[in-house]
Amino acid sequence: MKDYLREEIEKKREELFEVTKSTSLTSRLALQYSEELDLLLNQYDNIVSHDLQQTAN
């Protein structure tokens, strides 16, 4: 799951980068991609935090 999320994060970062080259950072699409990237990053962080807690116990 972590590998999948890492790939999705990279794809979304690239999409965000590409859209901001042709639109403003506050365009509707840039904001949408930014929110989607935030969700992916939060999911990844939750998994990593959970894994760290499991190894600490």
CHARMM-style PDB file with segment names, atoms N, HN, CA, C and O in Angstrom:
ATOM      1  N   MET     1       0.822  -1.201   0.000  1.00  0.00      PROA
ATOM      2  CA  MET     1       0.000   0.000   0.000  1.00  0.00      PROA
ATOM      3  C   MET     1       0.866   1.265   0.000  1.00  0.00      PROA
ATOM      4  O   MET     1       0.546   2.252  -0.662  1.00  0.00      PROA
ATOM      5  N   LYS     2       1.964   1.214   0.753  1.00  0.00      PROA
ATOM      6  HN  LYS     2       2.224   0.413   1.291  1.00  0.00      PROA
ATOM      7  CA  LYS     2       2.832   2.392   0.784  1.00  0.00      PROA
ATOM      8  C   LYS     2       3.423   2.687  -0.590  1.00  0.00      PROA
ATOM      9  O   LYS     2       3.499   3.842  -1.008  1.00  0.00      PROA
ATOM     10  N   ASP     3       3.838   1.638  -1.285  1.00  0.00      PROA
ATOM     11  HN  ASP     3       3.776   0.700  -0.945  1.00  0.00      PROA
ATOM     12  CA  ASP     3       4.410   1.842  -2.623  1.00  0.00      PROA
ATOM     13  C   ASP     3       3.382   2.448  -3.569  1.00  0.00      PROA
ATOM     14  O   ASP     3       3.693   3.350  -4.347  1.00  0.00      PROA
ATOM     15  N   TYR     4       2.165   1.946  -3.493  1.00  0.00      PROA
ATOM     16  HN  TYR     4       1.912   1.213  -2.860  1.00  0.00      PROA
ATOM     17  CA  TYR     4       1.085   2.479  -4.327  1.00  0.00      PROA
ATOM     18  C   TYR     4       0.865   3.967  -4.024  1.00  0.00      PROA
ATOM     19  O   TYR     4       0.753   4.782  -4.940  1.00  0.00      PROA
ATOM     20  N   LEU     5       0.806   4.312  -2.741  1.00  0.00      PROA
ATOM     21  HN  LEU     5       0.897   3.650  -1.997  1.00  0.00      PROA
ATOM     22  CA  LEU     5       0.587   5.713  -2.367  1.00  0.00      PROA
ATOM     23  C   LEU     5       1.750   6.595  -2.815  1.00  0.00      PROA
ATOM     24  O   LEU     5       1.537   7.719  -3.270  1.00  0.00      PROA
ATOM     25  N   ARG     6       2.959   6.097  -2.690  1.00  0.00      PROA
ATOM     26  HN  ARG     6       3.132   5.184  -2.320  1.00  0.00      PROA
ATOM     27  CA  ARG     6       4.121   6.874  -3.152  1.00  0.00      PROA
ATOM     28  C   ARG     6       4.008   7.175  -4.643  1.00  0.00      PROA
ATOM     29  O   ARG     6       4.293   8.291  -5.078  1.00  0.00      PROA
ATOM     30  N   GLU     7       3.599   6.193  -5.413  1.00  0.00      PROA
ATOM     31  HN  GLU     7       3.368   5.287  -5.060  1.00  0.00      PROA
ATOM     32  CA  GLU     7       3.427   6.403  -6.853  1.00  0.00      PROA
ATOM     33  C   GLU     7       2.324   7.419  -7.129  1.00  0.00      PROA
ATOM     34  O   GLU     7       2.478   8.296  -7.980  1.00  0.00      PROA
ATOM     35  N   GLU     8       1.223   7.298  -6.416  1.00  0.00      PROA
ATOM     36  HN  GLU     8       1.098   6.586  -5.725  1.00  0.00      PROA
ATOM     37  CA  GLU     8       0.111   8.233  -6.605  1.00  0.00      PROA
ATOM     38  C   GLU     8       0.497   9.651  -6.185  1.00  0.00      PROA
ATOM     39  O   GLU     8       0.088  10.622  -6.820  1.00  0.00      PROA
ATOM     40  N   ILE     9       1.272   9.765  -5.132  1.00  0.00      PROA
ATOM     41  HN  ILE     9       1.605   8.976  -4.616  1.00  0.00      PROA
ATOM     42  CA  ILE     9       1.749  11.078  -4.679  1.00  0.00      PROA
ATOM     43  C   ILE     9       2.615  11.712  -5.758  1.00  0.00      PROA
ATOM     44  O   ILE     9       2.458  12.892  -6.073  1.00  0.00      PROA
ATOM     45  N   GLU    10       3.521  10.936  -6.320  1.00  0.00      PROA
ATOM     46  HN  GLU    10       3.648   9.978  -6.065  1.00  0.00      PROA
ATOM     47  CA  GLU    10       4.382  11.468  -7.380  1.00  0.00      PROA
ATOM     48  C   GLU    10       3.576  11.879  -8.610  1.00  0.00      PROA
ATOM     49  O   GLU    10       3.845  12.922  -9.205  1.00  0.00      PROA
ATOM     50  N   LYS    11       2.601  11.075  -8.991  1.00  0.00      PROA
ATOM     51  HN  LYS    11       2.382  10.227  -8.507  1.00  0.00      PROA
ATOM     52  CA  LYS    11       1.743  11.426 -10.131  1.00  0.00      PROA
ATOM     53  C   LYS    11       0.998  12.727  -9.866  1.00  0.00      PROA
ATOM     54  O   LYS    11       0.933  13.601 -10.730  1.00  0.00      PROA
ATOM     55  N   LYS    12       0.438  12.849  -8.672  1.00  0.00      PROA
ATOM     56  HN  LYS    12       0.491  12.138  -7.970  1.00  0.00      PROA
ATOM     57  CA  LYS    12      -0.341  14.041  -8.345  1.00  0.00      PROA
ATOM     58  C   LYS    12       0.557  15.272  -8.258  1.00  0.00      PROA
ATOM     59  O   LYS    12       0.150  16.360  -8.665  1.00  0.00      PROA
ATOM     60  N   ARG    13       1.765  15.118  -7.738  1.00  0.00      PROA
ATOM     61  HN  ARG    13       2.096  14.234  -7.408  1.00  0.00      PROA
ATOM     62  CA  ARG    13       2.714  16.243  -7.701  1.00  0.00      PROA
ATOM     63  C   ARG    13       3.019  16.720  -9.116  1.00  0.00      PROA
ATOM     64  O   ARG    13       3.055  17.919  -9.391  1.00  0.00      PROA
ATOM     65  N   GLU    14       3.236  15.762  -9.998  1.00  0.00      PROA
ATOM     66  HN  GLU    14       3.207  14.787  -9.774  1.00  0.00      PROA
ATOM     67  CA  GLU    14       3.534  16.100 -11.389  1.00  0.00      PROA
ATOM     68  C   GLU    14       2.337  16.793 -12.043  1.00  0.00      PROA
ATOM     69  O   GLU    14       2.509  17.776 -12.762  1.00  0.00      PROA
ATOM     70  N   GLU    15       1.141  16.293 -11.800  1.00  0.00      PROA
ATOM     71  HN  GLU    15       1.001  15.494 -11.215  1.00  0.00      PROA
ATOM     72  CA  GLU    15      -0.063  16.933 -12.347  1.00  0.00      PROA
ATOM     73  C   GLU    15      -0.191  18.359 -11.827  1.00  0.00      PROA
ATOM     74  O   GLU    15      -0.499  19.279 -12.586  1.00  0.00      PROA
ATOM     75  N   LEU    16       0.043  18.536 -10.546  1.00  0.00      PROA
ATOM     76  HN  LEU    16       0.292  17.789  -9.929  1.00  0.00      PROA
ATOM     77  CA  LEU    16      -0.051  19.870  -9.947  1.00  0.00      PROA
ATOM     78  C   LEU    16       1.000  20.794 -10.552  1.00  0.00      PROA
ATOM     79  O   LEU    16       0.704  21.940 -10.891  1.00  0.00      PROA
ATOM     80  N   PHE    17       2.210  20.303 -10.684  1.00  0.00      PROA
ATOM     81  HN  PHE    17       2.451  19.372 -10.408  1.00  0.00      PROA
ATOM     82  CA  PHE    17       3.280  21.097 -11.285  1.00  0.00      PROA
ATOM     83  C   PHE    17       2.917  21.516 -12.710  1.00  0.00      PROA
ATOM     84  O   PHE    17       3.083  22.676 -13.086  1.00  0.00      PROA
ATOM     85  N   GLU    18       2.425  20.568 -13.490  1.00  0.00      PROA
ATOM     86  HN  GLU    18       2.290  19.626 -13.185  1.00  0.00      PROA
ATOM     87  CA  GLU    18       2.080  20.860 -14.883  1.00  0.00      PROA
ATOM     88  C   GLU    18       0.939  21.870 -14.987  1.00  0.00      PROA
ATOM     89  O   GLU    18       0.985  22.780 -15.814  1.00  0.00      PROA
ATOM     90  N   VAL    19      -0.075  21.711 -14.156  1.00  0.00      PROA
ATOM     91  HN  VAL    19      -0.113  20.971 -13.484  1.00  0.00      PROA
ATOM     92  CA  VAL    19      -1.219  22.625 -14.252  1.00  0.00      PROA
ATOM     93  C   VAL    19      -0.836  24.038 -13.798  1.00  0.00      PROA
ATOM     94  O   VAL    19      -1.373  25.018 -14.314  1.00  0.00      PROA
ATOM     95  N   THR    20       0.081  24.149 -12.847  1.00  0.00      PROA
ATOM     96  HN  THR    20       0.518  23.353 -12.428  1.00  0.00      PROA
ATOM     97  CA  THR    20       0.467  25.485 -12.388  1.00  0.00      PROA
ATOM     98  C   THR    20       1.401  26.184 -13.371  1.00  0.00      PROA
ATOM     99  O   THR    20       1.609  27.393 -13.272  1.00  0.00      PROA
ATOM    100  N   LYS    21       1.964  25.435 -14.319  1.00  0.00      PROA
ATOM    101  HN  LYS    21       1.794  24.453 -14.399  1.00  0.00      PROA
ATOM    102  CA  LYS    21       2.769  26.082 -15.362  1.00  0.00      PROA
ATOM    103  C   LYS    21       1.877  26.847 -16.337  1.00  0.00      PROA
ATOM    104  O   LYS    21       2.312  27.820 -16.953  1.00  0.00      PROA
ATOM    105  N   SER    22       0.630  26.401 -16.473  1.00  0.00      PROA
ATOM    106  HN  SER    22       0.277  25.611 -15.973  1.00  0.00      PROA
ATOM    107  CA  SER    22      -0.252  27.040 -17.455  1.00  0.00      PROA
ATOM    108  C   SER    22      -1.403  27.818 -16.822  1.00  0.00      PROA
ATOM    109  O   SER    22      -2.109  28.553 -17.512  1.00  0.00      PROA
ATOM    110  N   THR    23      -1.595  27.660 -15.518  1.00  0.00      PROA
ATOM    111  HN  THR    23      -1.022  27.063 -14.957  1.00  0.00      PROA
ATOM    112  CA  THR    23      -2.639  28.415 -14.821  1.00  0.00      PROA
ATOM    113  C   THR    23      -2.040  28.996 -13.550  1.00  0.00      PROA
ATOM    114  O   THR    23      -0.864  28.786 -13.253  1.00  0.00      PROA
ATOM    115  N   SER    24      -2.845  29.717 -12.814  1.00  0.00      PROA
ATOM    116  HN  SER    24      -3.800  29.888 -13.055  1.00  0.00      PROA
ATOM    117  CA  SER    24      -2.345  30.272 -11.554  1.00  0.00      PROA
ATOM    118  C   SER    24      -2.426  29.224 -10.448  1.00  0.00      PROA
ATOM    119  O   SER    24      -3.126  28.219 -10.574  1.00  0.00      PROA
ATOM    120  N   LEU    25      -1.704  29.477  -9.371  1.00  0.00      PROA
ATOM    121  HN  LEU    25      -1.135  30.293  -9.268  1.00  0.00      PROA
ATOM    122  CA  LEU    25      -1.748  28.570  -8.219  1.00  0.00      PROA
ATOM    123  C   LEU    25      -3.125  28.525  -7.584  1.00  0.00      PROA
ATOM    124  O   LEU    25      -3.459  27.579  -6.871  1.00  0.00      PROA
ATOM    125  N   THR    26      -3.919  29.547  -7.844  1.00  0.00      PROA
ATOM    126  HN  THR    26      -3.648  30.315  -8.424  1.00  0.00      PROA
ATOM    127  CA  THR    26      -5.252  29.599  -7.245  1.00  0.00      PROA
ATOM    128  C   THR    26      -6.351  29.191  -8.220  1.00  0.00      PROA
ATOM    129  O   THR    26      -7.533  29.388  -7.938  1.00  0.00      PROA
ATOM    130  N   SER    27      -5.974  28.629  -9.354  1.00  0.00      PROA
ATOM    131  HN  SER    27      -5.014  28.470  -9.583  1.00  0.00      PROA
ATOM    132  CA  SER    27      -7.000  28.160 -10.286  1.00  0.00      PROA
ATOM    133  C   SER    27      -7.765  27.000  -9.655  1.00  0.00      PROA
ATOM    134  O   SER    27      -7.259  26.316  -8.766  1.00  0.00      PROA
ATOM    135  N   ARG    28      -8.955  26.798 -10.115  1.00  0.00      PROA
ATOM    136  HN  ARG    28      -9.366  27.354 -10.837  1.00  0.00      PROA
ATOM    137  CA  ARG    28      -9.801  25.726  -9.575  1.00  0.00      PROA
ATOM    138  C   ARG    28      -9.115  24.361  -9.681  1.00  0.00      PROA
ATOM    139  O   ARG    28      -9.144  23.570  -8.738  1.00  0.00      PROA
ATOM    140  N   LEU    29      -8.502  24.095 -10.827  1.00  0.00      PROA
ATOM    141  HN  LEU    29      -8.478  24.738 -11.593  1.00  0.00      PROA
ATOM    142  CA  LEU    29      -7.849  22.804 -11.035  1.00  0.00      PROA
ATOM    143  C   LEU    29      -6.613  22.645 -10.139  1.00  0.00      PROA
ATOM    144  O   LEU    29      -6.380  21.572  -9.582  1.00  0.00      PROA
ATOM    145  N   ALA    30      -5.832  23.708 -10.005  1.00  0.00      PROA
ATOM    146  HN  ALA    30      -6.021  24.579 -10.457  1.00  0.00      PROA
ATOM    147  CA  ALA    30      -4.651  23.644  -9.133  1.00  0.00      PROA
ATOM    148  C   ALA    30      -5.073  23.390  -7.690  1.00  0.00      PROA
ATOM    149  O   ALA    30      -4.440  22.601  -6.989  1.00  0.00      PROA
ATOM    150  N   LEU    31      -6.124  24.045  -7.248  1.00  0.00      PROA
ATOM    151  HN  LEU    31      -6.638  24.686  -7.817  1.00  0.00      PROA
ATOM    152  CA  LEU    31      -6.613  23.827  -5.883  1.00  0.00      PROA
ATOM    153  C   LEU    31      -7.129  22.406  -5.704  1.00  0.00      PROA
ATOM    154  O   LEU    31      -6.903  21.788  -4.664  1.00  0.00      PROA
ATOM    155  N   GLN    32      -7.814  21.894  -6.704  1.00  0.00      PROA
ATOM    156  HN  GLN    32      -7.997  22.397  -7.549  1.00  0.00      PROA
ATOM    157  CA  GLN    32      -8.315  20.516  -6.639  1.00  0.00      PROA
ATOM    158  C   GLN    32      -7.153  19.531  -6.527  1.00  0.00      PROA
ATOM    159  O   GLN    32      -7.175  18.630  -5.688  1.00  0.00      PROA
ATOM    160  N   TYR    33      -6.140  19.705  -7.373  1.00  0.00      PROA
ATOM    161  HN  TYR    33      -6.122  20.437  -8.055  1.00  0.00      PROA
ATOM    162  CA  TYR    33      -4.982  18.803  -7.333  1.00  0.00      PROA
ATOM    163  C   TYR    33      -4.244  18.929  -6.007  1.00  0.00      PROA
ATOM    164  O   TYR    33      -3.767  17.936  -5.458  1.00  0.00      PROA
ATOM    165  N   SER    34      -4.154  20.140  -5.501  1.00  0.00      PROA
ATOM    166  HN  SER    34      -4.542  20.946  -5.947  1.00  0.00      PROA
ATOM    167  CA  SER    34      -3.492  20.357  -4.221  1.00  0.00      PROA
ATOM    168  C   SER    34      -4.230  19.638  -3.094  1.00  0.00      PROA
ATOM    169  O   SER    34      -3.602  19.020  -2.235  1.00  0.00      PROA
ATOM    170  N   GLU    35      -5.542  19.716  -3.096  1.00  0.00      PROA
ATOM    171  HN  GLU    35      -6.052  20.218  -3.795  1.00  0.00      PROA
ATOM    172  CA  GLU    35      -6.340  19.020  -2.082  1.00  0.00      PROA
ATOM    173  C   GLU    35      -6.191  17.507  -2.215  1.00  0.00      PROA
ATOM    174  O   GLU    35      -6.092  16.799  -1.213  1.00  0.00      PROA
ATOM    175  N   GLU    36      -6.177  17.015  -3.447  1.00  0.00      PROA
ATOM    176  HN  GLU    36      -6.258  17.590  -4.261  1.00  0.00      PROA
ATOM    177  CA  GLU    36      -6.000  15.578  -3.668  1.00  0.00      PROA
ATOM    178  C   GLU    36      -4.617  15.126  -3.190  1.00  0.00      PROA
ATOM    179  O   GLU    36      -4.476  14.052  -2.605  1.00  0.00      PROA
ATOM    180  N   LEU    37      -3.614  15.943  -3.441  1.00  0.00      PROA
ATOM    181  HN  LEU    37      -3.729  16.816  -3.916  1.00  0.00      PROA
ATOM    182  CA  LEU    37      -2.267  15.629  -2.979  1.00  0.00      PROA
ATOM    183  C   LEU    37      -2.221  15.614  -1.454  1.00  0.00      PROA
ATOM    184  O   LEU    37      -1.603  14.732  -0.859  1.00  0.00      PROA
ATOM    185  N   ASP    38      -2.867  16.576  -0.828  1.00  0.00      PROA
ATOM    186  HN  ASP    38      -3.369  17.293  -1.311  1.00  0.00      PROA
ATOM    187  CA  ASP    38      -2.935  16.598   0.640  1.00  0.00      PROA
ATOM    188  C   ASP    38      -3.547  15.315   1.187  1.00  0.00      PROA
ATOM    189  O   ASP    38      -3.041  14.751   2.158  1.00  0.00      PROA
ATOM    190  N   LEU    39      -4.616  14.857   0.580  1.00  0.00      PROA
ATOM    191  HN  LEU    39      -5.026  15.316  -0.208  1.00  0.00      PROA
ATOM    192  CA  LEU    39      -5.260  13.617   1.037  1.00  0.00      PROA
ATOM    193  C   LEU    39      -4.322  12.421   0.908  1.00  0.00      PROA
ATOM    194  O   LEU    39      -4.225  11.597   1.817  1.00  0.00      PROA
ATOM    195  N   LEU    40      -3.638  12.336  -0.218  1.00  0.00      PROA
ATOM    196  HN  LEU    40      -3.717  13.006  -0.956  1.00  0.00      PROA
ATOM    197  CA  LEU    40      -2.693  11.235  -0.421  1.00  0.00      PROA
ATOM    198  C   LEU    40      -1.559  11.286   0.601  1.00  0.00      PROA
ATOM    199  O   LEU    40      -1.164  10.262   1.158  1.00  0.00      PROA
ATOM    200  N   LEU    41      -1.044  12.490   0.839  1.00  0.00      PROA
ATOM    201  HN  LEU    41      -1.365  13.322   0.387  1.00  0.00      PROA
ATOM    202  CA  LEU    41       0.037  12.640   1.815  1.00  0.00      PROA
ATOM    203  C   LEU    41      -0.428  12.280   3.222  1.00  0.00      PROA
ATOM    204  O   LEU    41       0.314  11.659   3.982  1.00  0.00      PROA
ATOM    205  N   ASN    42      -1.642  12.663   3.565  1.00  0.00      PROA
ATOM    206  HN  ASN    42      -2.245  13.168   2.947  1.00  0.00      PROA
ATOM    207  CA  ASN    42      -2.185  12.320   4.883  1.00  0.00      PROA
ATOM    208  C   ASN    42      -2.370  10.813   5.020  1.00  0.00      PROA
ATOM    209  O   ASN    42      -2.078  10.245   6.073  1.00  0.00      PROA
ATOM    210  N   GLN    43      -2.849  10.169   3.971  1.00  0.00      PROA
ATOM    211  HN  GLN    43      -3.086  10.630   3.117  1.00  0.00      PROA
ATOM    212  CA  GLN    43      -3.005   8.711   4.008  1.00  0.00      PROA
ATOM    213  C   GLN    43      -1.652   8.037   4.200  1.00  0.00      PROA
ATOM    214  O   GLN    43      -1.515   7.110   4.998  1.00  0.00      PROA
ATOM    215  N   TYR    44      -0.671   8.506   3.469  1.00  0.00      PROA
ATOM    216  HN  TYR    44      -0.783   9.259   2.820  1.00  0.00      PROA
ATOM    217  CA  TYR    44       0.667   7.933   3.574  1.00  0.00      PROA
ATOM    218  C   TYR    44       1.225   8.137   4.982  1.00  0.00      PROA
ATOM    219  O   TYR    44       1.785   7.215   5.575  1.00  0.00      PROA
ATOM    220  N   ASP    45       1.069   9.335   5.506  1.00  0.00      PROA
ATOM    221  HN  ASP    45       0.613  10.084   5.025  1.00  0.00      PROA
ATOM    222  CA  ASP    45       1.555   9.642   6.853  1.00  0.00      PROA
ATOM    223  C   ASP    45       0.881   8.764   7.900  1.00  0.00      PROA
ATOM    224  O   ASP    45       1.535   8.295   8.831  1.00  0.00      PROA
ATOM    225  N   ASN    46      -0.406   8.542   7.754  1.00  0.00      PROA
ATOM    226  HN  ASN    46      -0.937   8.923   6.997  1.00  0.00      PROA
ATOM    227  CA  ASN    46      -1.124   7.683   8.701  1.00  0.00      PROA
ATOM    228  C   ASN    46      -0.585   6.258   8.679  1.00  0.00      PROA
ATOM    229  O   ASN    46      -0.435   5.632   9.729  1.00  0.00      PROA
ATOM    230  N   ILE    47      -0.296   5.749   7.502  1.00  0.00      PROA
ATOM    231  HN  ILE    47      -0.417   6.257   6.649  1.00  0.00      PROA
ATOM    232  CA  ILE    47       0.238   4.390   7.387  1.00  0.00      PROA
ATOM    233  C   ILE    47       1.626   4.309   8.013  1.00  0.00      PROA
ATOM    234  O   ILE    47       1.924   3.375   8.757  1.00  0.00      PROA
ATOM    235  N   VAL    48       2.468   5.284   7.711  1.00  0.00      PROA
ATOM    236  HN  VAL    48       2.226   6.043   7.106  1.00  0.00      PROA
ATOM    237  CA  VAL    48       3.825   5.285   8.265  1.00  0.00      PROA
ATOM    238  C   VAL    48       3.778   5.413   9.781  1.00  0.00      PROA
ATOM    239  O   VAL    48       4.513   4.719  10.483  1.00  0.00      PROA
ATOM    240  N   SER    49       2.928   6.287  10.292  1.00  0.00      PROA
ATOM    241  HN  SER    49       2.330   6.852   9.722  1.00  0.00      PROA
ATOM    242  CA  SER    49       2.797   6.450  11.746  1.00  0.00      PROA
ATOM    243  C   SER    49       2.325   5.157  12.396  1.00  0.00      PROA
ATOM    244  O   SER    49       2.825   4.765  13.451  1.00  0.00      PROA
ATOM    245  N   HSD    50       1.375   4.506  11.770  1.00  0.00      PROA
ATOM    246  HN  HSD    50       0.970   4.825  10.913  1.00  0.00      PROA
ATOM    247  CA  HSD    50       0.866   3.236  12.297  1.00  0.00      PROA
ATOM    248  C   HSD    50       1.972   2.184  12.311  1.00  0.00      PROA
ATOM    249  O   HSD    50       2.119   1.445  13.284  1.00  0.00      PROA
ATOM    250  N   ASP    51       2.741   2.119  11.238  1.00  0.00      PROA
ATOM    251  HN  ASP    51       2.621   2.719  10.447  1.00  0.00      PROA
ATOM    252  CA  ASP    51       3.852   1.166  11.169  1.00  0.00      PROA
ATOM    253  C   ASP    51       4.880   1.437  12.263  1.00  0.00      PROA
ATOM    254  O   ASP    51       5.401   0.504  12.874  1.00  0.00      PROA
ATOM    255  N   LEU    52       5.171   2.707  12.507  1.00  0.00      PROA
ATOM    256  HN  LEU    52       4.747   3.465  12.010  1.00  0.00      PROA
ATOM    257  CA  LEU    52       6.135   3.059  13.549  1.00  0.00      PROA
ATOM    258  C   LEU    52       5.627   2.676  14.934  1.00  0.00      PROA
ATOM    259  O   LEU    52       6.395   2.208  15.774  1.00  0.00      PROA
ATOM    260  N   GLN    53       4.349   2.872  15.166  1.00  0.00      PROA
ATOM    261  HN  GLN    53       3.725   3.252  14.484  1.00  0.00      PROA
ATOM    262  CA  GLN    53       3.767   2.489  16.453  1.00  0.00      PROA
ATOM    263  C   GLN    53       3.828   0.983  16.643  1.00  0.00      PROA
ATOM    264  O   GLN    53       4.084   0.504  17.748  1.00  0.00      PROA
ATOM    265  N   GLN    54       3.595   0.238  15.578  1.00  0.00      PROA
ATOM    266  HN  GLN    54       3.387   0.627  14.680  1.00  0.00      PROA
ATOM    267  CA  GLN    54       3.631  -1.221  15.667  1.00  0.00      PROA
ATOM    268  C   GLN    54       5.035  -1.724  15.996  1.00  0.00      PROA
ATOM    269  O   GLN    54       5.192  -2.665  16.774  1.00  0.00      PROA
ATOM    270  N   THR    55       6.042  -1.108  15.413  1.00  0.00      PROA
ATOM    271  HN  THR    55       5.915  -0.344  14.781  1.00  0.00      PROA
ATOM    272  CA  THR    55       7.411  -1.551  15.684  1.00  0.00      PROA
ATOM    273  C   THR    55       7.881  -1.105  17.063  1.00  0.00      PROA
ATOM    274  O   THR    55       8.757  -1.736  17.653  1.00  0.00      PROA
ATOM    275  N   ALA    56       7.307  -0.024  17.579  1.00  0.00      PROA
ATOM    276  HN  ALA    56       6.595   0.489  17.100  1.00  0.00      PROA
ATOM    277  CA  ALA    56       7.678   0.454  18.912  1.00  0.00      PROA
ATOM    278  C   ALA    56       7.096  -0.439  19.999  1.00  0.00      PROA
ATOM    279  O   ALA    56       7.637  -0.506  21.103  1.00  0.00      PROA
ATOM    280  N   ASN    57       6.014  -1.114  19.700  1.00  0.00      PROA
ATOM    281  HN  ASN    57       5.575  -1.059  18.803  1.00  0.00      PROA
ATOM    282  CA  ASN    57       5.365  -1.972  20.701  1.00  0.00      PROA
ATOM    283  C   ASN    57       5.957  -3.299  20.657  1.00  0.00      PROA
ATOM    284  OT1 ASN    57       5.556  -4.179  21.419  1.00  0.00      PROA
TER     285      ASN     57
END
